[in-house]
Amino acid sequence: MKSDMVSKSVSIFDQFVKKYDEWFDAHPHIFQAEINALKKLMPQKGIGIEIGVGSGRFACALNIHYGIEPVKNGYGEGGFVVISAEPISNLN
């Protein structure tokens, strides 16, 4: 049952990830306002991790290098993966 719930949640987000990112592309002032609000709440030092990192849009803007994301394995069972992010400029 729990595995099924994770799988359904993952598939819902997978369906709308492009629209979600496109919405923030079309509304950069709202994205920046959210980043500014989150920065006020974040510690100034230490290592952060974003839970539900998705495309990494927020993690990248907040200089968070690690995220965790729900995934489905080949058997239809849900789990989580830890993602280590590199800034796009470092991927050459």
C-alpha positions in Angstrom: 0.0 0.0 0.0 2.7 2.5 1.0 4.7 1.6 -2.1 1.6 2.2 -4.3 1.1 5.7 -2.8 4.7 6.7 -3.5 4.4 5.4 -7.1 1.2 7.4 -7.7 2.8 10.6 -6.2 5.9 10.1 -8.4 3.8 9.7 -11.5 1.7 12.9 -10.8 4.9 15.0 -10.4 6.5 13.4 -13.5 3.5 14.4 -15.6 3.7 18.1 -14.6 7.4 18.7 -14.1 7.8 20.5 -17.5 4.7 22.7 -16.8 5.9 23.5 -13.3 9.3 24.7 -14.6 7.8 26.6 -17.5 5.5 28.4 -15.0 8.5 29.7 -13.1 10.2 30.6 -16.3 7.1 32.7 -17.2 7.0 34.3 -13.7 10.6 35.0 -12.8 9.6 37.7 -10.2 7.6 35.1 -8.3 10.4 32.6 -8.4 12.9 35.2 -7.1 10.4 36.2 -4.3 10.3 32.6 -3.2 14.1 32.3 -3.3 14.4 35.5 -1.2 11.9 34.2 1.3 13.7 30.8 1.6 17.1 32.4 2.0 15.8 34.3 5.1 15.0 30.9 6.7 18.1 29.0 5.7 21.2 28.7 7.9 24.2 30.7 6.7 26.6 27.7 7.2 26.5 24.0 6.8 25.4 21.5 4.2 21.8 21.5 3.0 19.6 18.9 1.4 16.4 19.6 -0.5 13.6 17.1 0.1 11.7 16.6 -3.2 14.5 18.2 -5.3 12.6 17.6 -8.6 14.4 19.5 -11.4 16.8 21.1 -9.0 15.5 24.6 -9.9 15.3 25.7 -6.2 18.4 23.7 -5.1 20.5 25.4 -7.7 19.3 28.9 -6.9 19.8 28.3 -3.2 23.3 26.7 -3.7 22.1 23.4 -2.2 24.2 20.6 -3.6 22.2 17.5 -2.4 18.6 16.5 -2.8 16.4 13.5 -2.2 13.7 12.4 -4.7 11.1 9.6 -4.6 11.6 7.1 -7.5 10.0 3.9 -8.8 12.2 0.9 -9.4 11.7 -1.6 -12.3 9.3 -3.6 -10.1 6.9 -0.7 -9.5 8.1 -0.3 -6.0 8.8 3.1 -4.6 11.9 4.3 -2.8 14.1 7.3 -2.6 17.4 8.4 -4.3 19.9 10.9 -3.0 21.1 13.2 -5.8 24.4 15.1 -5.8 24.1 18.2 -7.9 26.8 20.0 -9.8 26.3 23.5 -11.0 25.6 23.5 -14.8 28.8 25.4 -15.4 30.8 22.5 -14.0 29.3 19.8 -16.3 31.6 20.6 -19.3 
